[in-house]
Amino acid sequence: MRETVGELVRRLRLARGWSQRRLAEALAQAAPGRIPPTRNDVSRWEMGTRSPREWLPFLAQALEVPRELLEAAKAVQSPEPVPRVLTVADFLPDGDLLAPLHARTGRRIGAGQVADLAQRVHGLRLADDVVYGRDLIGPALRELRAAVKLYREGTHTDAIGRELLRSIGELAQIAGWVASDAGEHAEAERIYRLGMSAAHAAGDGVLSGNVAGSLAYQWSNTGRTNEAVDLARAALDSAGPDAPPKARALYLDRVAWAHTRAGQDRPAMTALGEASEVLAEDSAGLESPSYLYWMDAGELQVMEARVYTELRRPLRAVPLLTDVLGRYDASHARELALYLSWLAVAYADANEPEAAAGTAGRMLALGQSGSERTAERTRIVLDRLRAFHDVPEVAELLAS
C-alpha cells in the first residue's frame, strides 16, 4: 500500500532525527515570507486531519526530496483519518543534550556519588517548600548543571548512568518549577525539556510523566492551552496504567487543569473524577517515588477546587478550600497564599465580597517575595475585587 503524504512526511522527518517542532522551524526558514507553521500544523499533516497543500515545495526543500514524491503521495487517499496519539517523545528537544563526551575526563562514578546526588535532589525539593522562585533559581540551576556535567564527563556503568539520568530528570523538574515560579517561562521550558530527555533516556515513564506534566501545567497557565492538553495526556500515557496511584492522580489532575484552561468543561470534570478514584486506591503499603511526597487527598481537594473556581462553580470550590486551609501547614507560605487566592476568587464569584476581601487580606499578609506565580494571582484577585469597589471592606483593601 502506498504512503499518504502525512505518512511520508512523518517517515522522512524521523529519518532525519527531527521532531515535529524542528520540521516546523525548517519550513519557516525555507519560506521566510510566510506565516510559519507550528508543531501542531505538522502533527495535523501527519495524522491526515489537514493537507499540507501549499507547503509541499517547502517540505520537499526542507526534507531534501523531489517535490514529485510528495505530490504523488498527496494523491493517495487514506480510507479514514486515524488520529495519532501524541507521546512525550513528540515533545523532546532536538539533538541529544545529554550525549556523553567522546573523551571523558571525569572520575569513575559509583553508587556512593549517586546516593549523594539523590540526597541533594531531595533537599532542593524540600527547600522549594519554603524558599521561592527568584530566591532559589540560582542554587537549583547550579545543581542541575553539576549533575549534567557529572553524567557527561564521568565514567560509569549503564546502571549507574540510568540512576544519574533519573536524578537529572528530577532536578530538571524542580529547577523548571522554580524558574516558572520566578516568571522565567522560556528558561523553565528549556529545563523541562532537558528533564524529559533524561527521564526518557532512563526509561522511567513515571518520571517522564511528572516532568512533562509540569511543562503542560505551565503551558496551561501561559496561553498554550491546546498544546497543554496534548502534553498532559501524553504525560499520563507515559506513566502507564501501572504507575503508583499518587502519580496517576496527579497526572490526571494536570489533564483536568489543561482541559479547564482550554474551556473544555466535560473532559475536565471526567479527569477530576478519575483522579479521585485513582487516589482512593493508594495505601500505606504502596510505594511512590519520593518526588510525590506532597501529594495527598488534601492537595487533590485544592486541585479540584481550582478547577471548580475556574469553571465558575464557587459553591463546590468554597467548601473544599475552606476545609483544606483550615489544616494547612502555615510554613508553606507560597502555597497557602496561592490557595487563599483561589478561595478569594470563589467568594467573589459567589457574590460574597466581604469574605473575598478578608481572604485576600490574609493572602497579602503572607508576602510575595520571590514568587511571580503568587504575584500574578494577587493581580487576578485584586482585578476581580474591583467589581465590588463600593463595598467598604473591598474599598479599604484596594486603598491599602
Disulfide bonds with the S-S distance in Angstrom:
none
